[in-house]
Amino acid sequence: MVVEDALDAVGRRGVAVARLDETSGQREEWIFDRRTHVFLGERTVQVKKGEGDDGLLTPGTLIYTSAILKRAVVDAMKQPPSQVG
């Protein structure tokens, strides 16, 4: 499914590819810049009333959100990017 207007954790708007978990009623969205298609972040939204403990969440509740703010290329696995001022 496609979400035409999705927001990442810092408020950037993009288009999202989404997957709905029918059991929990949660939709997981991967958000991309509409023009460049760069991955911006992801979020999880409760879109329908779930069952059991998930039934306590109101549809429309934002459960999780993230944003990619910095990207870097490193020479090896587990090597942190250098601190650029």
Phi, psi and omega in degrees: 000153179244134174252112187292331183226095181242148180247135174273185186294339179254009174092008177284135180270143178201188177252143185238146167263129188231155176227128180262127174271107184298329182289312183271340184078016181259139178250121177265128183240132170258120189258131181235148174298132185297326184270313187264344183067017176288137179292123181263324183163197180213164176206159176235129183235135173283118184249344174213159182295127179272188179249160179062224180298329179294341179291348179280344182271131179282136175306137185101350180289129175277119185266321183209144174210150178212164177215138174272116183254338183216137176234148180207154175255132179238167184272341184211160176297145178068007176275123179288148177295150179293152179281114179257129184282000000 
